[in-house]
Amino acid sequence: MMLSLLILALDVLKPGQGPSFDCSQSVAPVPQMICTDPVLAGMDRDMAALYAAALGPDVSGAAAQRRQGAWQTGRDACGGKADQRTCLIRAYQQRITELKILAGQLPVFASAQYACEGTAAGLVSASYFQGTPPAVLIEYQGERVVAFAAESGSGARYTADAVQLWEHQGIAALRWRGQNLRCPKQ
């Protein structure tokens, strides 16, 4: 059945309408779903083009490949979700927004500096973007992380792997790779 759907999708999708990868080379459920869904295939093409543009000639860089591989692993985890398509759309939206931010293609709509308390703490820079979904580029201790808007009872909360920035009334609670910091806005 899945093979029939894949063959049908390959017949329906004209060149340039499929995803960025070769559908005939993948038997995994998530890539097959992307191959048969024109919206997901288009998002995959957009993401792949942004990935290549953001990296320029350094597309083969080890760090970039690790980050893309981690994203693909997260995307493929959507296969176990109740609403796989919604999960995949969200995964692509986040990756596309992240790549646009890193490539300087989204304008900053607000920025803030936070001075974190503690001996190992320091200055945190936050640049906010009105992407789909809304995001923040957090710069701390020489690292840059793009985090995405998350539900909160009050204030603005953004999350990424092992990172959270939750700003409320001029104080940011920063969780940075196991560290919990209190960071008043400057």
FIZAKE-631651 format. One line per field, with one value per residue (C-alpha): residue number from 1; residue in one letter; x, y, z. Coordinates in nm, 3 decimals. Layout:
<nodes>
n: (NUM;...)
res: (a;...)
east: (X;...)
north: (Y;...)
up: (Z;...)
</nodes>
This chain:
<nodes>
n: (1;2;3;4;5;6;7;8;9;10;11;12;13;14;15;16;17;18;19;20;21;22;23;24;25;26;27;28;29;30;31;32;33;34;35;36;37;38;39;40;41;42;43;44;45;46;47;48;49;50;51;52;53;54;55;56;57;58;59;60;61;62;63;64;65;66;67;68;69;70;71;72;73;74;75;76;77;78;79;80;81;82;83;84;85;86;87;88;89;90;91;92;93;94;95;96;97;98;99;100;101;102;103;104;105;106;107;108;109;110;111;112;113;114;115;116;117;118;119;120;121;122;123;124;125;126;127;128;129;130;131;132;133;134;135;136;137;138;139;140;141;142;143;144;145;146;147;148;149;150;151;152;153;154;155;156;157;158;159;160;161;162;163;164;165;166;167;168;169;170;171;172;173;174;175;176;177;178;179;180;181;182;183;184;185;186)
res: (m;m;l;s;l;l;i;l;a;l;d;v;l;k;p;g;q;g;p;s;f;d;c;s;q;s;v;a;p;v;p;q;m;i;c;t;d;p;v;l;a;g;m;d;r;d;m;a;a;l;y;a;a;a;l;g;p;d;v;s;g;a;a;a;q;r;r;q;g;a;w;q;t;g;r;d;a;c;g;g;k;a;d;q;r;t;c;l;i;r;a;y;q;q;r;i;t;e;l;k;i;l;a;g;q;l;p;v;f;a;s;a;q;y;a;c;e;g;t;a;a;g;l;v;s;a;s;y;f;q;g;t;p;p;a;v;l;i;e;y;q;g;e;r;v;v;a;f;a;a;e;s;g;s;g;a;r;y;t;a;d;a;v;q;l;w;e;h;q;g;i;a;a;l;r;w;r;g;q;n;l;r;c;p;k;q)
east: (0.000;0.273;0.472;0.162;0.115;0.480;0.458;0.136;0.300;0.599;0.362;0.161;0.453;0.631;1.005;1.070;0.753;0.895;1.114;1.486;1.572;1.525;1.196;1.297;1.587;1.378;1.150;1.108;0.752;0.827;1.021;0.749;0.486;0.689;0.716;0.339;0.234;0.287;0.286;0.550;0.753;0.750;0.857;1.140;1.260;1.243;1.435;1.703;1.752;1.782;2.024;2.249;2.225;2.288;2.605;2.729;3.034;3.060;2.759;2.981;3.099;3.090;2.905;2.642;2.593;2.555;2.292;2.103;2.126;1.987;1.703;1.627;1.620;1.371;1.166;1.159;1.034;0.709;0.639;0.538;0.303;-0.076;-0.088;0.223;0.149;0.102;0.424;0.612;0.478;0.587;0.933;0.979;0.848;1.097;1.393;1.305;1.272;1.602;1.786;1.640;1.756;2.107;2.127;2.014;1.696;1.450;1.448;1.491;1.177;1.313;1.633;1.741;2.050;2.034;2.305;2.298;2.384;2.645;3.016;3.004;2.728;2.759;2.576;2.297;2.187;1.839;1.718;1.349;1.196;0.836;0.876;0.643;0.679;0.810;1.171;1.463;1.833;2.008;2.379;2.555;2.914;3.015;2.728;2.419;2.091;1.760;1.467;1.097;0.793;0.630;0.318;0.353;0.119;0.275;0.565;0.738;0.893;1.117;1.261;1.519;1.715;1.856;1.787;1.499;1.458;1.155;1.123;0.871;0.863;1.219;1.377;1.482;1.503;1.765;1.818;2.136;2.253;2.192;2.259;1.967;2.032;1.843;1.913;1.774;1.725;1.980)
north: (0.000;0.248;0.161;0.227;0.566;0.651;0.560;0.761;1.060;1.039;1.041;1.337;1.551;1.706;1.778;2.057;1.975;1.692;1.727;1.801;1.432;1.133;0.967;0.640;0.606;0.622;0.361;0.523;0.643;1.013;1.070;0.877;1.108;1.410;1.263;1.220;1.556;1.859;2.105;1.909;1.855;2.230;2.303;2.051;2.223;2.564;2.437;2.273;2.593;2.802;2.551;2.570;2.952;2.997;2.790;2.906;2.709;2.553;2.322;2.025;2.168;1.910;2.133;2.225;1.861;1.761;2.033;1.932;1.565;1.645;1.838;1.544;1.306;1.537;1.565;1.187;1.153;1.303;0.956;0.841;1.134;1.123;1.408;1.345;1.609;1.890;1.784;1.785;2.127;2.267;2.107;2.259;2.600;2.608;2.499;2.745;3.029;2.928;2.923;3.261;3.410;3.266;3.390;3.740;3.716;3.805;4.154;4.193;4.351;4.392;4.325;4.319;4.274;4.087;4.088;3.747;3.713;3.470;3.407;3.217;3.434;3.722;3.922;3.766;3.922;3.844;3.940;3.877;3.784;3.771;3.457;3.163;3.069;3.366;3.315;3.465;3.444;3.408;3.483;3.374;3.276;3.275;3.053;3.133;2.945;3.003;2.931;2.933;3.080;2.843;2.864;3.048;3.164;3.510;3.681;3.559;3.211;3.069;2.717;2.511;2.197;2.248;2.625;2.837;3.214;3.325;3.702;3.852;4.210;4.287;3.973;3.683;3.336;3.169;2.795;2.736;2.376;2.285;2.630;2.827;3.200;3.513;3.791;4.144;4.347;4.624)
up: (0.000;0.100;-0.211;-0.425;-0.257;-0.314;-0.684;-0.718;-0.548;-0.780;-1.079;-0.947;-0.833;-1.128;-1.119;-0.870;-0.676;-0.467;-0.161;-0.168;-0.134;-0.362;-0.268;-0.432;-0.186;0.132;0.283;0.626;0.707;0.764;0.440;0.253;0.404;0.293;-0.057;-0.086;0.064;-0.164;0.129;0.322;0.005;-0.059;0.298;0.260;-0.060;0.110;0.411;0.195;-0.009;0.308;0.459;0.153;0.137;0.510;0.494;0.156;0.050;0.400;0.348;0.429;0.764;1.042;1.291;1.032;0.939;1.306;1.359;1.043;1.142;1.487;1.324;1.092;1.389;1.562;1.244;1.204;1.564;1.434;1.295;1.641;1.711;1.692;1.439;1.233;0.970;1.224;1.397;1.065;0.967;1.305;1.269;0.923;1.034;1.320;1.107;0.830;1.084;1.248;0.914;0.815;1.146;1.112;0.752;0.854;0.646;0.925;1.077;1.452;1.598;1.953;2.144;2.506;2.718;3.048;3.316;3.482;3.849;3.979;3.946;3.616;3.473;3.234;2.976;2.770;2.444;2.309;1.962;1.903;1.566;1.446;1.240;1.207;1.487;1.689;1.797;1.987;1.912;2.249;2.269;2.587;2.666;2.299;2.187;1.982;2.020;1.844;2.078;1.994;2.169;2.414;2.627;2.956;3.230;3.217;3.047;2.734;2.728;2.458;2.453;2.265;2.354;2.708;2.686;2.809;2.833;3.033;3.068;3.308;3.437;3.333;3.480;3.261;3.406;3.189;3.188;2.992;2.955;3.321;3.469;3.615;3.616;3.721;3.473;3.522;3.205;3.153)
</nodes>
